[in-house]
């Protein structure tokens, strides 16, 4: 445990580390001197993020792995333990999907998206627990989404996988509690994020895919992930006011959201620009494979994305927020009774 009751990791594993949220999280953790295993399929992206981690003064272990293949994940976990040491923190983040209406998504494409996104988390969690259980310590952070609670059109595979991850994680958490385990599992639910996924996911949309505004930069999410790793006692973290409103709104009026998304969900997920018929897709092979492009952490919407989230800051600093609200209430009462 570190200062203020925080859990301090020495060896972390990040899946989907070569780009987007995983890349931004690796950069942030590297500043702490944590040894980081970087798991992804794309060699070019892996090499680039490994150099960034080393430049920050931390040890990096890039490992090419398809999270849909359990034997590869098992081998990766053992390699991390052998070369970096006991795994303290495992962050499940890797995913792939398809932008298309459900009936325009081939069965094998849907299956592949579920295997990478849902089973990838299952495999990562299994391997993490196999190493952590004997030591009775460690933290697993599952990267979720507002879409884990509220499905939207054109993303049936992604929404289905994220919903499944919530149910799976709740089950595992209960089992750990039953066993009086000191291993902690938490989730971080994301808003729309400016990542390269919109430039490399398989898309059958007539126009270029985009995140549903408001859009946040991946560094906003990375800060929330690191906070969750520090304080994994909370079940969930919500990032962005849009995430909170989506989850709460779906609890209160899901039918109203059905009708709203039926009207707006197609246009809000597409730009005005026609889709590029030659855009790469990473469903079967990484877009950043050997000799390919390094996509980095941010996508193509930087000019439209927020670099900060007040809601996420307040969520991470609940004691400060509560104290501030209490002080404001006391002050208001004092003023009223002057």
C-alpha positions, 0 to 999 in steps of 0.5 A, spaced: 500 500 500 502 506 498 500 513 501 493 515 503 491 507 502 493 507 495 495 500 492 502 501 488 503 496 483 510 494 481 508 490 475 503 492 470 500 488 464 496 492 459 492 489 453 490 493 447 496 497 449 499 499 442 494 504 441 488 508 444 486 508 451 491 502 452 497 507 449 495 513 453 495 509 460 501 505 459 505 512 458 501 515 464 503 508 468 510 509 465 512 515 469 511 512 476 517 507 474 512 501 474 515 495 469 509 494 464 508 488 459 504 491 453 500 486 450 497 487 443 497 484 436 500 490 432 508 489 432 509 497 429 504 500 435 508 495 440 515 497 438 513 504 439 509 504 445 515 500 448 520 506 446 515 511 450 515 507 456 523 506 456 524 513 455 519 515 461 524 511 465 520 504 466 521 497 463 517 495 457 516 488 455 512 488 448 508 481 447 505 480 440 498 476 443 491 475 440 487 475 446 482 471 443 487 465 443 487 463 451 494 459 449 497 465 447 494 469 453 497 464 458 504 464 455 504 471 455 502 471 462 508 466 464 513 470 460 511 477 464 512 473 471 519 470 468 521 477 465 518 482 470 516 479 476 509 478 480 504 481 476 500 486 481 496 490 476 492 487 470 488 492 465 483 488 460 482 493 454 483 490 448 477 489 443 475 489 436 468 490 433 464 492 426 460 498 425 454 496 421 447 494 422 446 487 425 444 483 419 449 486 415 454 483 420 456 476 418 456 471 423 463 470 423 465 477 424 460 477 430 463 471 433 470 474 432 468 481 435 465 477 441 471 473 441 476 478 442 472 483 446 469 479 451 473 472 451 479 476 451 477 479 457 475 472 460 482 470 458 486 476 461 482 475 467 483 468 468 491 468 467 491 474 472 487 470 477 491 464 476 498 468 478 495 472 483 491 467 487 497 464 490 499 471 493 492 473 495 494 480 492 493 484 485 488 488 482 484 487 475 481 493 472 476 492 466 475 497 461 468 498 460 463 503 456 457 507 457 455 502 452 455 496 457 449 498 460 445 502 454 446 499 447 446 503 441 445 502 433 450 500 428 454 497 434 451 490 436 457 486 437 461 491 441 455 493 446 453 485 446 460 484 448 461 490 453 454 488 457 457 481 457 463 483 461 459 487 466 455 480 468 462 476 468 466 481 472 460 481 477 460 474 478 468 473 479 467 479 484 462 475 488 466 469 488 473 473 490 469 476 496 466 469 498 473 466 498 475 472 502 480 474 497 484 480 497 484 481 490 480 487 487 476 487 481 474 494 478 471 497 472 472 503 468 466 505 464 468 510 458 464 515 454 466 517 447 473 517 446 478 519 440 482 513 439 484 510 432 478 505 432 474 509 427 480 509 422 481 501 423 475 498 425 471 494 419 465 499 417 460 498 412 457 505 414 456 509 408 460 515 411 466 515 416 465 512 423 465 517 429 464 517 436 458 520 439 459 527 441 461 529 446 468 526 445 474 525 450 481 525 449 484 518 451 488 521 456 482 523 460 480 516 460 487 514 462 487 518 468 481 515 471 484 508 469 490 509 474 485 512 479 481 505 479 488 501 479 490 506 486 483 505 489 480 498 486 475 498 492 470 501 488 466 497 484 465 502 478 468 508 475 464 513 470 468 517 466 465 523 463 458 526 464 455 523 458 457 516 461 453 518 467 447 521 464 447 515 459 447 510 464 442 513 469 438 515 463 437 508 461 435 506 468 430 511 468 427 511 461 430 506 457 424 506 452 425 513 451 432 512 449 430 507 444 426 512 441 431 517 441 437 513 439 432 510 433 432 517 430 439 519 432 443 513 432 445 513 425 447 520 423 451 521 430 455 515 429 458 518 422 461 524 419 459 528 413 465 525 409 464 519 405 467 512 407 474 510 405 473 504 401 480 502 402 480 503 410 484 498 413 480 494 418 483 490 424 478 485 425 482 479 423 489 482 422 492 488 426 492 494 422 499 496 425 502 490 423 510 489 421 511 495 417 505 498 418 503 505 421 503 507 428 497 510 430 498 512 436 494 514 442 489 519 439 485 518 433 482 523 428 478 528 432 483 531 436 480 538 434 473 536 437 475 532 443 475 534 450 482 534 454 479 534 461 472 532 464 470 535 471 465 529 472 471 524 472 475 529 476 469 529 481 469 522 481 476 521 483 476 526 488 469 524 492 472 526 499 474 533 496 467 533 493 463 531 499 467 536 503 466 542 498 458 540 498 458 540 505 461 546 506 457 550 501 451 547 505 453 549 512 455 556 509 448 557 505 445 555 512 449 560 516 447 565 511 440 564 511 440 565 519 444 571 519 
